[in-house]
Amino acid sequence: MESVFGLVGKDFAIVVADTSAVHSILVHKTNEDKIMVLDSHKLMGASGETGDRAQFTEYVQKNVALYQFRNGIPLTNAAAANFTRGELATALRKNPYQVNIILAGYDKDVGPSLYFIDYIASLHKVDKAAFGYGSYFALAMMDRHYRRDMTVEEAIELVDKCIMEIRSRLVIAPPNFVIKIVDKDGARDYAWRESIKDAPTA
């Protein structure tokens, strides 16, 4: 019942993910952050098996950092997307990762970009993307309301429409979502949309 989606605006990209950690019919927690900050200007939203998602996104994050450490320059967003696709393709014939990825980033000379990478290692540069059961509703809302020149405020309004649609239309809808943004100022948390909170631990 995961929902991960993203879009590119005028000079930024946004990635949104639900925060539920679910196994079968059990909800283990509702504050799981499924959007990894790869470096100062890259975000990776992932859906899939919990272990595969955590292990693979961390593996990509460390390799992006290693490249920058060795070469003194960061990977471009396109290079990070192709590296990620290559690793998924290599694993596909050995021990495949059940992970779908939305990679967003901002390059100084190119601007914002968004990449759709699925578990069978297909890669597409897109303006909007979504994974999970929530994608049916998020993609429908984005098809209707999305524009390439949206401001941050307009994009967040669209994101909220997508979240409301997912919450009201899915039988088992995730209650909480995290929104992250990347632009010329870097990748960062933008907001959390919470309808329930986990009980504090003793």
Backbone as a chain_set.jsonl record, in Angstrom:
{"seq": "MESVFGLVGKDFAIVVADTSAVHSILVHKTNEDKIMVLDSHKLMGASGETGDRAQFTEYVQKNVALYQFRNGIPLTNAAAANFTRGELATALRKNPYQVNIILAGYDKDVGPSLYFIDYIASLHKVDKAAFGYGSYFALAMMDRHYRRDMTVEEAIELVDKCIMEIRSRLVIAPPNFVIKIVDKDGARDYAWRESIKDAPTA", "coords": {"N": [[0.819, -1.212, 0.0], [2.072, 1.142, -0.523], [2.988, 4.547, -1.304], [4.655, 6.59, -3.398], [5.662, 9.536, -4.898], [6.558, 12.094, -7.317], [7.51, 15.322, -8.701], [8.528, 17.784, -11.149], [9.185, 21.22, -10.961], [9.261, 24.734, -11.757], [11.923, 25.638, -11.013], [12.789, 23.642, -9.329], [12.517, 20.383, -7.709], [10.244, 18.0, -6.384], [9.781, 15.395, -4.028], [7.627, 12.975, -2.707], [6.57, 10.811, -0.11], [4.814, 8.104, 1.471], [4.79, 7.301, 4.996], [4.607, 4.852, 6.216], [5.528, 1.784, 7.686], [4.982, -1.333, 6.736], [3.924, -4.717, 7.095], [2.472, -7.404, 5.637], [-0.649, -7.607, 7.095], [-0.078, -5.905, 9.099], [0.78, -2.809, 10.621], [3.801, -1.483, 11.34], [5.119, 0.909, 12.001], [4.561, 4.472, 11.698], [6.181, 6.502, 10.917], [8.288, 6.262, 9.137], [10.929, 7.287, 7.187], [11.076, 7.406, 3.826], [12.528, 8.677, 1.921], [15.621, 9.233, 0.789], [18.346, 11.387, 1.345], [20.71, 11.854, -0.949], [22.998, 13.418, -1.606], [24.13, 16.824, -1.354], [22.422, 17.929, -3.287], [20.565, 16.018, -4.192], [17.814, 13.747, -4.146], [16.341, 10.644, -3.186], [13.552, 8.853, -3.543], [12.031, 5.905, -2.463], [10.286, 2.809, -2.972], [9.135, -0.416, -1.947], [10.239, -3.731, -0.875], [11.032, -3.67, 2.562], [13.65, -4.233, 3.632], [15.225, -4.447, 1.271], [14.827, -1.873, 0.241], [15.948, -0.153, 2.225], [18.609, -1.114, 2.31], [19.519, -0.886, -0.373], [19.171, 1.862, -1.045], [20.868, 3.06, 0.787], [23.288, 1.959, -0.034], [23.581, 3.144, -2.588], [23.72, 5.828, -1.8], [26.152, 5.871, -0.33], [27.981, 5.206, -2.352], [27.708, 7.341, -4.129], [28.724, 9.362, -2.498], [31.323, 8.35, -2.22], [32.306, 8.565, -4.845], [32.396, 11.358, -5.118], [34.255, 11.952, -3.133], [36.572, 10.675, -4.11], [36.989, 11.942, -6.593], [36.584, 14.65, -6.329], [34.527, 16.121, -7.385], [30.935, 16.319, -7.548], [28.628, 13.704, -8.615], [26.598, 14.197, -11.512], [23.016, 14.623, -11.758], [21.955, 13.01, -13.783], [24.059, 11.177, -14.106], [24.068, 9.918, -11.595], [21.554, 8.699, -11.701], [21.941, 6.907, -13.827], [23.997, 5.331, -12.755], [22.594, 4.156, -10.617], [20.615, 2.741, -12.046], [22.3, 0.965, -13.399], [23.339, -0.587, -11.282], [20.998, -1.842, -10.365], [20.377, -3.307, -12.651], [22.584, -5.035, -12.81], [22.216, -6.526, -10.483], [19.872, -7.754, -11.124], [20.055, -10.232, -12.449], [21.182, -11.81, -10.576], [20.643, -11.484, -7.65], [17.925, -10.02, -7.287], [16.886, -6.667, -6.404], [13.913, -5.656, -4.87], [12.891, -2.935, -5.526], [11.581, 0.237, -6.257], [12.295, 3.377, -7.679], [12.339, 6.93, -7.351], [14.242, 9.428, -8.477], [15.4, 12.554, -7.719], [16.895, 15.693, -8.513], [19.147, 18.551, -8.568], [21.012, 20.262, -10.869], [23.577, 22.623, -11.395], [24.009, 23.767, -13.975], [22.026, 22.598, -15.516], [19.591, 22.515, -14.186], [16.545, 21.487, -12.452], [15.755, 17.961, -12.282], [14.064, 14.809, -12.835], [13.966, 11.355, -12.292], [12.704, 8.18, -13.208], [12.954, 5.026, -12.02], [12.574, 1.656, -12.195], [12.074, -1.639, -10.613], [12.998, -3.514, -12.418], [15.027, -2.272, -13.659], [14.515, -0.256, -15.589], [14.865, 2.982, -16.963], [13.807, 6.31, -16.975], [13.709, 9.718, -17.87], [11.582, 12.052, -16.516], [8.739, 14.314, -16.074], [6.909, 13.99, -14.082], [6.16, 11.426, -11.717], [5.201, 8.258, -10.245], [4.852, 5.623, -7.8], [3.522, 2.533, -6.475], [0.305, 1.673, -4.909], [-0.936, 4.086, -4.483], [-0.205, 5.482, -6.692], [-2.071, 5.353, -8.747], [-3.958, 7.313, -8.171], [-2.401, 9.594, -7.642], [-1.072, 10.0, -10.101], [-3.262, 10.459, -11.75], [-4.278, 12.872, -10.682], [-2.06, 14.528, -11.115], [-1.846, 14.43, -13.912], [-4.06, 15.921, -14.538], [-3.684, 18.452, -13.281], [-1.005, 19.257, -13.385], [1.698, 21.45, -14.321], [4.581, 22.438, -16.147], [5.826, 24.789, -15.39], [5.265, 25.357, -12.735], [5.055, 27.079, -9.578], [6.623, 26.789, -6.297], [4.624, 26.953, -4.326], [2.291, 26.352, -5.801], [2.907, 23.749, -6.593], [3.056, 22.415, -4.124], [0.412, 22.679, -3.342], [-0.768, 21.014, -5.27], [0.457, 18.598, -4.533], [-0.728, 18.245, -2.007], [-3.365, 17.856, -2.834], [-3.077, 15.401, -4.138], [-2.332, 13.78, -1.949], [-4.658, 13.953, -0.35], [-6.455, 12.716, -2.068], [-5.387, 10.11, -2.218], [-5.635, 9.351, 0.491], [-8.417, 9.378, 0.765], [-9.389, 7.604, -1.141], [-8.049, 5.115, -1.243], [-8.421, 1.829, 0.071], [-6.918, 0.831, 2.252], [-5.331, 3.232, 3.409], [-2.279, 5.078, 3.624], [-1.563, 7.02, 6.515], [0.247, 9.138, 6.995], [2.584, 11.416, 5.455], [5.726, 12.371, 3.977], [7.32, 15.239, 2.713], [9.774, 16.286, 0.508], [12.133, 18.595, -0.883], [14.158, 19.742, -3.61], [16.368, 22.165, -4.775], [18.168, 25.031, -6.086], [19.264, 25.76, -3.663], [19.711, 23.412, -2.34], [19.009, 20.013, -1.103], [16.33, 19.14, 0.995], [14.122, 18.627, 3.885], [10.718, 19.477, 3.468], [8.063, 19.442, 4.472], [5.896, 17.62, 6.741], [3.007, 15.655, 6.446], [0.738, 14.813, 8.615], [-1.675, 12.614, 9.923], [-2.003, 10.884, 11.964], [-0.07, 10.116, 14.905], [2.792, 8.254, 15.946], [2.861, 6.483, 19.03], [4.78, 7.78, 21.731], [7.91, 6.277, 22.669], [8.862, 4.554, 25.654]], "CA": [[0.0, 0.0, 0.0], [2.983, 2.285, -0.515], [2.758, 5.642, -2.238], [5.795, 7.488, -3.588], [5.5, 10.272, -6.155], [7.393, 13.288, -7.431], [7.286, 16.182, -9.86], [9.498, 18.846, -11.402], [8.578, 22.525, -11.143], [10.0, 25.749, -12.519], [13.347, 25.56, -10.689], [12.878, 22.737, -8.175], [11.855, 19.087, -7.827], [9.66, 17.569, -5.114], [9.504, 13.969, -3.865], [6.697, 12.738, -1.592], [6.413, 9.386, 0.192], [4.117, 7.773, 2.721], [5.763, 6.988, 6.053], [4.167, 3.638, 6.913], [6.288, 0.54, 7.547], [3.894, -2.317, 6.794], [4.2, -6.09, 6.693], [1.204, -8.117, 5.562], [-1.764, -6.786, 7.576], [0.373, -5.172, 10.281], [1.514, -1.556, 10.497], [4.82, -1.474, 12.386], [5.349, 2.291, 12.394], [3.997, 5.438, 10.746], [7.109, 7.636, 10.746], [9.44, 5.77, 8.382], [11.3, 8.214, 6.114], [11.446, 6.613, 2.646], [13.234, 9.534, 0.97], [17.026, 9.354, 1.175], [19.126, 12.506, 0.801], [21.943, 11.241, -1.457], [24.04, 14.401, -1.353], [23.579, 18.158, -1.117], [21.422, 18.32, -4.282], [19.884, 14.854, -4.752], [16.876, 13.007, -3.304], [15.921, 9.356, -3.729], [12.361, 8.27, -2.932], [12.01, 4.484, -2.808], [9.227, 1.936, -2.463], [9.467, -1.827, -2.139], [10.503, -4.499, 0.345], [11.692, -2.798, 3.531], [15.086, -4.5, 3.696], [15.824, -4.067, -0.006], [14.77, -0.416, 0.121], [16.92, 0.448, 3.131], [19.971, -1.513, 1.939], [19.914, -0.382, -1.685], [19.284, 3.329, -1.048], [22.089, 3.392, 1.53], [24.401, 1.565, -0.911], [23.715, 4.19, -3.605], [24.163, 7.047, -1.115], [27.58, 5.76, 0.008], [28.764, 5.21, -3.583], [27.691, 8.722, -4.622], [29.684, 10.075, -1.641], [32.662, 7.838, -2.548], [32.71, 9.175, -6.119], [32.752, 12.759, -4.858], [35.475, 11.934, -2.32], [37.7, 10.28, -4.956], [37.178, 12.791, -7.777], [36.513, 16.059, -5.982], [33.317, 16.732, -7.941], [29.78, 15.43, -7.354], [27.956, 13.147, -9.789], [25.397, 14.908, -11.96], [21.805, 13.855, -11.496], [21.866, 11.973, -14.826], [25.06, 10.148, -13.807], [23.583, 9.166, -10.422], [20.444, 7.873, -12.171], [22.493, 5.807, -14.622], [24.693, 4.435, -11.826], [21.548, 3.412, -9.902], [20.05, 1.785, -13.0], [23.307, -0.065, -13.643], [23.404, -1.487, -10.121], [19.774, -2.653, -10.383], [20.496, -4.241, -13.774], [23.571, -6.049, -12.429], [21.605, -7.388, -9.461], [18.659, -8.385, -11.664], [20.314, -11.614, -12.837], [21.828, -12.511, -9.465], [19.758, -11.444, -6.485], [17.322, -8.713, -7.586], [16.277, -5.81, -5.392], [12.521, -5.299, -5.135], [12.877, -1.511, -5.187], [11.251, 1.218, -7.283], [12.962, 4.604, -7.243], [12.201, 8.234, -7.982], [15.46, 10.178, -8.167], [15.262, 13.978, -8.057], [18.105, 16.431, -8.228], [19.316, 19.868, -9.179], [22.356, 20.534, -11.376], [23.745, 24.066, -11.575], [23.886, 24.185, -15.377], [20.881, 21.931, -16.161], [18.366, 22.778, -13.441], [15.979, 20.316, -11.779], [15.38, 16.812, -13.107], [13.414, 13.717, -12.109], [14.154, 10.09, -12.996], [11.857, 7.05, -12.83], [13.749, 3.802, -12.142], [11.801, 0.595, -11.546], [12.851, -2.761, -10.077], [13.644, -4.261, -13.497], [16.112, -1.417, -14.151], [14.233, 0.671, -16.689], [15.166, 4.348, -16.539], [13.213, 7.355, -17.813], [13.658, 11.08, -17.344], [10.164, 12.429, -16.6], [8.325, 15.511, -15.335], [6.146, 13.521, -12.916], [6.244, 9.968, -11.598], [4.612, 7.71, -9.015], [4.901, 4.178, -7.59], [2.646, 2.02, -5.431], [-1.138, 1.774, -5.161], [-1.293, 5.501, -4.513], [0.154, 6.068, -7.997], [-3.28, 5.476, -9.576], [-4.618, 8.587, -7.873], [-1.432, 10.681, -7.781], [-0.86, 10.254, -11.524], [-4.496, 11.053, -12.292], [-4.326, 14.277, -10.254], [-0.98, 15.26, -11.771], [-2.219, 14.573, -15.319], [-5.082, 16.974, -14.652], [-3.325, 19.769, -12.744], [0.427, 19.558, -13.459], [2.302, 22.307, -15.347], [6.053, 22.417, -16.003], [6.309, 26.055, -14.827], [4.617, 25.582, -11.427], [5.831, 27.601, -8.456], [6.648, 25.876, -5.152], [3.305, 26.997, -3.674], [1.342, 25.615, -6.654], [3.278, 22.335, -6.552], [2.651, 21.883, -2.815], [-1.053, 22.576, -3.398], [-1.043, 19.799, -6.031], [0.864, 17.474, -3.682], [-1.777, 18.075, -0.993], [-4.522, 17.257, -3.52], [-2.741, 13.985, -4.343], [-2.384, 13.122, -0.639], [-6.078, 13.849, 0.042], [-7.073, 11.71, -2.942], [-4.912, 8.797, -1.762], [-6.24, 9.067, 1.796], [-9.869, 9.185, 0.697], [-9.788, 6.601, -2.122], [-7.467, 3.79, -0.986], [-9.071, 1.094, 1.171], [-5.979, 0.912, 3.371], [-4.543, 4.389, 3.01], [-1.266, 5.524, 4.593], [-2.032, 8.257, 7.143], [1.257, 10.204, 7.067], [3.448, 11.593, 4.292], [6.834, 13.311, 4.096], [7.56, 15.986, 1.476], [11.132, 16.856, 0.432], [12.328, 19.447, -2.055], [15.544, 20.037, -3.99], [16.492, 23.307, -5.689], [19.536, 25.567, -6.092], [19.721, 25.868, -2.276], [20.002, 22.086, -1.803], [17.942, 19.048, -0.812], [15.912, 19.294, 2.393], [12.726, 18.394, 4.263], [9.825, 20.627, 3.288], [6.958, 19.337, 5.439], [5.257, 16.329, 7.007], [1.544, 15.715, 6.497], [0.426, 13.743, 9.568], [-3.032, 12.533, 10.471], [-1.84, 10.203, 13.26], [1.308, 10.091, 15.378], [3.188, 7.071, 16.71], [2.965, 6.719, 20.473], [6.18, 7.913, 22.15], [8.463, 5.11, 23.357], [9.239, 4.82, 27.046]], "C": [[0.855, 1.266, 0.0], [2.595, 3.318, -1.565], [3.989, 6.544, -2.263], [5.576, 8.209, -4.911], [6.34, 11.537, -6.137], [7.059, 14.075, -8.672], [8.374, 17.247, -9.948], [8.744, 20.145, -11.635], [9.497, 23.454, -11.912], [11.505, 25.668, -12.266], [13.577, 24.688, -9.454], [12.27, 21.391, -8.548], [11.384, 18.674, -6.438], [9.466, 16.053, -5.14], [8.664, 13.799, -2.599], [6.591, 11.236, -1.37], [5.57, 9.211, 1.441], [5.154, 7.319, 3.73], [5.376, 5.741, 6.85], [5.111, 2.48, 6.635], [5.301, -0.593, 7.799], [4.428, -3.689, 6.418], [2.901, -6.87, 6.78], [0.072, -7.203, 6.045], [-1.374, -5.924, 8.775], [1.091, -3.884, 9.9], [2.505, -1.503, 11.655], [5.117, -0.067, 12.895], [4.791, 3.222, 11.319], [4.895, 6.662, 10.59], [8.413, 7.216, 10.059], [9.732, 6.719, 7.219], [11.833, 7.416, 4.923], [12.144, 7.45, 1.572], [14.656, 9.784, 1.493], [17.632, 10.606, 0.545], [20.476, 11.934, 0.374], [23.151, 12.145, -1.262], [23.376, 15.766, -1.243], [22.46, 18.537, -2.077], [20.726, 17.124, -4.935], [18.993, 14.184, -3.704], [16.516, 11.693, -3.986], [14.729, 8.829, -2.93], [12.244, 6.831, -3.381], [10.797, 3.776, -2.221], [9.63, 0.504, -2.756], [9.681, -2.514, -0.809], [11.38, -3.681, 1.284], [13.207, -2.993, 3.568], [15.805, -4.086, 2.426], [15.886, -2.553, -0.144], [15.852, 0.244, 0.974], [18.347, 0.144, 2.679], [20.401, -0.868, 0.629], [20.075, 1.14, -1.695], [20.544, 3.77, -0.293], [23.334, 3.066, 0.699], [24.646, 2.648, -1.975], [24.248, 5.472, -2.975], [25.669, 7.001, -0.837], [28.458, 5.786, -1.241], [28.797, 6.586, -4.244], [28.696, 9.555, -3.823], [31.12, 9.649, -1.961], [33.182, 8.46, -3.843], [33.166, 10.619, -5.906], [34.057, 12.856, -4.073], [36.706, 11.639, -3.189], [38.025, 11.318, -6.029], [37.078, 14.281, -7.51], [35.351, 16.81, -6.591], [32.138, 15.785, -7.739], [29.296, 14.843, -8.673], [26.824, 14.08, -10.209], [24.185, 14.036, -11.655], [21.651, 12.718, -12.517], [22.845, 10.833, -14.55], [24.636, 9.288, -12.619], [22.449, 8.227, -10.823], [20.965, 6.673, -12.961], [23.295, 4.833, -13.774], [23.674, 3.543, -11.107], [20.931, 2.35, -10.805], [21.019, 0.636, -13.267], [23.401, -1.072, -12.511], [22.173, -2.386, -10.045], [19.849, -3.706, -11.486], [21.48, -5.373, -13.466], [22.968, -7.044, -11.444], [20.456, -8.22, -10.021], [18.854, -9.863, -11.979], [21.01, -12.425, -11.742], [20.856, -12.625, -8.296], [19.021, -10.101, -6.526], [16.768, -7.99, -6.365], [14.841, -5.513, -5.795], [12.317, -3.842, -4.735], [12.521, -0.688, -6.421], [11.705, 2.581, -6.788], [12.52, 5.817, -8.052], [13.403, 9.057, -7.525], [15.295, 11.617, -8.647], [16.555, 14.688, -7.706], [18.136, 17.773, -8.924], [20.778, 20.026, -9.58], [22.449, 22.011, -11.733], [23.492, 24.508, -13.013], [22.675, 23.599, -16.098], [19.56, 22.311, -15.51], [17.832, 21.5, -12.818], [15.673, 19.193, -12.76], [14.85, 15.695, -12.214], [13.549, 12.445, -12.94], [13.304, 8.997, -12.349], [12.682, 5.791, -13.074], [12.978, 2.682, -11.449], [12.673, -0.617, -11.22], [13.475, -3.624, -11.17], [14.61, -3.376, -14.288], [15.778, -0.663, -15.428], [14.342, 2.092, -16.146], [14.542, 5.331, -17.518], [13.348, 8.695, -17.111], [12.235, 11.587, -17.584], [9.925, 13.754, -15.871], [7.555, 15.151, -14.073], [6.171, 11.996, -12.909], [5.601, 9.528, -10.293], [4.757, 6.193, -8.999], [3.916, 3.796, -6.496], [1.175, 2.168, -5.789], [-1.605, 3.22, -5.219], [-1.009, 6.156, -5.854], [-1.063, 6.229, -8.899], [-3.907, 6.861, -9.404], [-3.672, 9.772, -8.051], [-1.21, 11.021, -9.256], [-2.083, 10.891, -12.172], [-4.584, 12.534, -11.938], [-3.257, 15.102, -10.97], [-1.248, 15.437, -13.269], [-3.184, 15.74, -15.517], [-4.54, 18.361, -14.309], [-1.863, 20.179, -12.947], [0.764, 20.514, -14.606], [3.805, 22.356, -15.1], [6.578, 23.674, -15.307], [5.677, 26.385, -13.469], [5.594, 26.205, -10.434], [5.809, 26.575, -7.328], [5.272, 25.802, -4.498], [2.272, 26.196, -4.475], [1.629, 24.11, -6.609], [2.864, 21.693, -5.226], [1.128, 21.742, -2.745], [-1.469, 21.319, -4.159], [-0.677, 18.553, -5.232], [-0.203, 17.195, -2.628], [-3.047, 17.47, -1.593], [-4.296, 15.756, -3.737], [-2.857, 13.205, -3.036], [-3.833, 12.926, -0.192], [-6.784, 12.778, -0.786], [-6.67, 10.303, -2.514], [-5.583, 8.412, -0.446], [-7.719, 8.738, 1.683], [-10.281, 8.031, -0.222], [-9.212, 5.212, -1.886], [-8.162, 3.129, 0.201], [-8.203, 1.143, 2.424], [-4.997, 2.019, 3.026], [-3.498, 4.729, 4.063], [-1.671, 6.87, 5.189], [-1.061, 9.425, 7.047], [2.14, 10.218, 5.823], [4.567, 12.561, 4.633], [7.059, 13.94, 2.723], [8.973, 16.568, 1.539], [11.302, 17.578, -0.895], [13.815, 19.611, -2.332], [15.528, 21.173, -5.012], [17.924, 23.82, -5.609], [20.129, 25.677, -4.684], [20.0, 24.517, -1.634], [18.767, 21.234, -1.568], [17.61, 19.122, 0.676], [14.463, 18.859, 2.608], [11.918, 19.648, 3.982], [8.71, 20.595, 4.333], [6.602, 17.878, 5.657], [3.755, 16.571, 7.024], [1.09, 14.528, 7.35], [-1.037, 13.792, 9.975], [-3.048, 11.696, 11.749], [-0.365, 10.228, 13.625], [1.566, 8.775, 16.107], [3.248, 7.429, 18.187], [4.426, 6.829, 20.847], [6.654, 6.664, 22.89], [8.938, 5.504, 24.736], [10.738, 4.966, 27.156]], "O": [[0.423, 2.322, 0.462], [1.962, 3.003, -2.572], [4.32, 7.184, -1.264], [5.331, 7.569, -5.934], [6.778, 11.994, -5.081], [6.407, 13.571, -9.586], [9.043, 17.566, -8.965], [7.785, 20.184, -12.406], [10.397, 23.012, -12.626], [12.284, 25.632, -13.218], [14.454, 24.97, -8.638], [11.595, 21.266, -9.569], [12.043, 18.962, -5.439], [9.038, 15.493, -6.149], [8.95, 14.397, -1.562], [6.528, 10.469, -2.33], [5.597, 10.041, 2.349], [6.28, 6.988, 3.357], [5.764, 5.589, 8.009], [5.457, 2.219, 5.483], [4.842, -0.793, 8.923], [5.277, -3.816, 5.536], [2.301, -6.988, 7.848], [-0.145, -6.138, 5.467], [-2.227, -5.29, 9.395], [1.905, -3.864, 8.977], [2.103, -1.481, 12.819], [5.341, 0.127, 14.09], [4.577, 2.813, 10.178], [4.435, 7.729, 10.182], [9.488, 7.739, 10.355], [8.875, 6.93, 6.36], [12.91, 6.823, 4.998], [12.331, 6.99, 0.446], [14.853, 10.457, 2.505], [17.453, 10.856, -0.647], [21.294, 11.571, 1.219], [24.203, 11.696, -0.807], [22.161, 15.843, -1.055], [21.625, 19.376, -1.739], [20.337, 17.199, -6.101], [19.364, 14.068, -2.536], [16.398, 11.63, -5.21], [14.879, 8.41, -1.782], [12.347, 6.554, -4.576], [10.342, 4.096, -1.124], [10.377, 0.239, -3.699], [9.356, -1.973, 0.248], [12.358, -3.07, 0.853], [13.959, -2.019, 3.537], [16.86, -3.454, 2.478], [16.893, -2.012, -0.598], [16.588, 1.104, 0.491], [19.198, 1.033, 2.665], [21.516, -0.357, 0.524], [21.021, 1.652, -2.293], [21.205, 4.733, -0.684], [24.315, 3.809, 0.725], [25.792, 3.02, -2.229], [25.122, 6.13, -3.54], [26.377, 7.979, -1.081], [29.562, 6.328, -1.204], [29.801, 6.957, -4.851], [29.432, 10.359, -4.395], [32.028, 10.48, -1.972], [34.351, 8.837, -3.934], [34.188, 11.046, -6.443], [34.871, 13.745, -4.323], [37.751, 12.27, -3.028], [39.193, 11.548, -6.342], [37.443, 15.092, -8.361], [35.193, 18.006, -6.35], [32.321, 14.567, -7.758], [29.529, 15.423, -9.733], [26.167, 14.684, -9.361], [24.321, 12.856, -11.333], [21.264, 11.604, -12.162], [22.509, 9.663, -14.735], [24.822, 8.071, -12.633], [22.383, 7.093, -10.348], [20.485, 5.553, -12.783], [23.28, 3.63, -14.038], [23.863, 2.331, -11.001], [20.743, 1.205, -10.393], [20.612, -0.523, -13.352], [23.529, -2.273, -12.751], [22.286, -3.562, -9.699], [19.441, -4.85, -11.291], [21.238, -6.527, -13.82], [23.182, -8.251, -11.555], [20.106, -9.262, -9.465], [17.935, -10.662, -11.802], [21.38, -13.58, -11.954], [20.327, -13.696, -7.996], [19.444, -9.146, -5.874], [16.258, -8.605, -5.429], [14.581, -5.156, -6.944], [11.659, -3.547, -3.737], [13.086, -0.889, -7.496], [11.525, 2.91, -5.615], [12.349, 5.744, -9.269], [13.56, 9.343, -6.338], [15.078, 11.866, -9.833], [17.228, 14.34, -6.736], [17.281, 18.092, -9.75], [21.674, 19.934, -8.741], [21.518, 22.582, -12.301], [22.828, 25.519, -13.241], [22.33, 24.059, -17.186], [18.535, 22.419, -16.182], [18.574, 20.529, -12.666], [15.369, 19.443, -13.926], [15.137, 15.635, -11.019], [13.282, 12.449, -14.141], [13.199, 8.903, -11.126], [13.068, 5.515, -14.209], [12.751, 2.747, -10.241], [13.868, -0.623, -11.514], [14.392, -4.395, -10.887], [14.965, -3.682, -15.427], [16.654, -0.447, -16.265], [13.957, 2.365, -15.009], [14.717, 5.213, -18.731], [13.13, 8.799, -15.904], [11.741, 11.556, -18.711], [10.791, 14.247, -15.148], [7.545, 15.913, -13.107], [6.2, 11.359, -13.962], [5.468, 10.314, -9.355], [4.783, 5.553, -10.051], [3.522, 4.635, -5.685], [0.834, 2.718, -6.837], [-2.561, 3.541, -5.925], [-1.503, 7.248, -6.135], [-1.098, 7.137, -9.729], [-4.329, 7.492, -10.373], [-4.074, 10.825, -8.546], [-1.165, 12.196, -9.621], [-1.956, 11.758, -13.037], [-4.923, 13.359, -12.786], [-3.511, 16.234, -11.381], [-0.915, 16.477, -13.836], [-3.132, 16.448, -16.523], [-4.891, 19.341, -14.966], [-1.515, 21.335, -12.705], [0.209, 20.419, -15.7], [4.244, 22.318, -13.95], [7.649, 23.642, -14.702], [5.568, 27.554, -13.1], [6.788, 25.908, -10.441], [5.062, 25.599, -7.392], [4.804, 24.717, -4.154], [1.475, 25.454, -3.901], [0.705, 23.297, -6.589], [2.378, 20.562, -5.206], [0.619, 20.79, -2.154], [-2.406, 20.63, -3.756], [-1.411, 17.565, -5.249], [-0.544, 16.039, -2.381], [-3.725, 16.671, -0.948], [-5.204, 14.947, -3.544], [-3.41, 12.105, -3.01], [-4.193, 11.852, 0.29], [-7.609, 12.026, -0.268], [-7.51, 9.405, -2.452], [-6.044, 7.282, -0.287], [-8.224, 7.901, 2.432], [-11.398, 7.525, -0.106], [-9.824, 4.221, -2.287], [-8.456, 3.778, 1.204], [-8.683, 1.454, 3.514], [-3.955, 1.769, 2.421], [-3.784, 4.679, 5.259], [-2.08, 7.77, 4.455], [-1.486, 10.58, 7.02], [2.409, 9.179, 5.221], [4.399, 13.456, 5.462], [6.996, 13.259, 1.7], [9.328, 17.253, 2.498], [10.689, 17.214, -1.899], [14.632, 19.618, -1.411], [14.774, 21.142, -5.985], [18.804, 23.116, -5.113], [21.349, 25.686, -4.523], [20.477, 24.466, -0.5], [17.637, 21.665, -1.798], [18.509, 19.163, 1.516], [13.685, 18.738, 1.663], [12.384, 20.76, 4.232], [8.445, 21.596, 4.998], [6.961, 17.011, 4.861], [3.289, 17.579, 7.556], [1.057, 13.389, 6.882], [-1.573, 14.845, 10.322], [-3.993, 11.781, 12.533], [0.493, 10.346, 12.75], [0.69, 8.246, 16.791], [3.638, 8.539, 18.552], [5.247, 6.06, 20.346], [5.895, 6.061, 23.648], [9.362, 6.637, 24.965], [11.257, 5.193, 28.248]]}, "num_chains": 1, "name": "protein.A"}
